[in-house]
Amino acid sequence: MHPATRLIHAGDDLEAGGRPLRTVNPAVCRASTVLFERYEDLVLANDGQFPGPTYGTDRLPLQRSLEAAVRELEGGHLTRAFPSGISAIINTLLAFTQAGDHILVCDNAYGPGTHFCQEILARFGVKAGIVASNAGAELEASIRPNTTLILLESPGSNTFELQDLRAITGIARRRGLLTVLDNTWATPLYLQPFALGVDISIQSVTKYLSGHSDVLLGTVTVTEALAARFDAFYRVMELFAAPEDCSLALRGLRTLPVRLRQHEQSALEVARWLEGLERVGQVLHPALPSHPEHQLWRRDFQGSSGLFGFTFREEPSPGQLAGFINALRLFGIGYSWGGFKSLVTAGQYRRALPSRYAGRTIVRLAIGLEDPRDLMADLGAAMAQLG
Ligand SMILES: *Cc1c(COP(=O)(O)O)cnc(C)c1O
């Protein structure tokens, strides 16, 4: 054989002869081509009858492991992984709607998801109506003859209102509508979506499940009734999640309960402390008795995570707000959350319907795994900047 050929085949025997190493954390397996043993296997693959992965887009082993782990955690029937949380939302809407449908979206749903409905889904003849951020049984009045799906997020992004999930899933069941819940804030550890009657649960794995601010991934988990339809959609779309990202997410998932407990305790400590400060208006944390939907949280959730917001008693000027945020030493200024480092964002959040917080700046804190005493000292020092 010539050098080029020898180079291509060098080490082949070793790979074929050696058994894969047994490791605690499964090794990353990257692939486009998956090699078949025999031509007959290729024939099976051509017919869709081959039992294992047939190609890089056919859910490589780590993706399958991640999906199985999330499915177990969510308590659903089938899970599929997506390149990001927003991709999970978008593809859920594409999978379960068709031209002529009307869907309902809660006003505090993740903004880019609502934006997708308005900018893209509308072009394919699916209309989205907005329902209240704290929607409950009265949502039934918004259902039209062609309404097919309700997109929920509780607590919702940035303003943290809760929907009455039991009331809404009860109505949806009775009227034959699908309910989709973005369950990223609580994670399946603190809210079991399928026990509450939800049909489809979405996780931005990017957040707590991965937990280290270095991965973008999403998952969608569905009931048995929707499994075949969603699996078929996923295959047609040739979607997949990158092996390295699945590996990092799986690694993060192992420590989720320990991390989340600490996020929960630290965030509660900081939130309660903030409530007592002169300069703070409202603290928007579902586990505080002062939260308007606190009773819903008590009824449906098993815990709270590390993301919450607060307003100032006196609305700060843009300069004062910048001074406060820039004075924070331990909080990174940036999007996303769920990692070990504390983060801060701030803004006024536009809503389609009247909002409790119209015209009010909300500072959103993602409480990381630092010692909460240091975080409070940091926040206190930055507050002093407000004058
Ligand atoms: C961040 C987020 C998403 C999107 O997740 P990405 O992985 O960043 O695309 C979706 N829903 C909620 C509630 C989020 O916070």
The ligand as a Gaussian input file, in Angstrom:
#p B3LYP/6-31G(d) Opt

LIG

0 1
 C      -32.743000      31.012000      28.401000
 C      -34.129000      30.569000      28.246000
 C      -34.548000      29.947000      27.079000
 C      -33.656000      29.795000      25.886000
 O      -32.583000      28.969000      26.142000
 P      -31.239000      29.056000      25.248000
 O      -30.609000      27.749000      25.494000
 O      -30.466000      30.223000      25.780000
 O      -31.674000      29.256000      23.837000
 C      -35.842000      29.505000      27.025000
 N      -36.680000      29.645000      28.055000
 C      -36.313000      30.248000      29.193000
 C      -37.284000      30.387000      30.294000
 C      -35.026000      30.723000      29.328000
 O      -34.664000      31.347000      30.457000

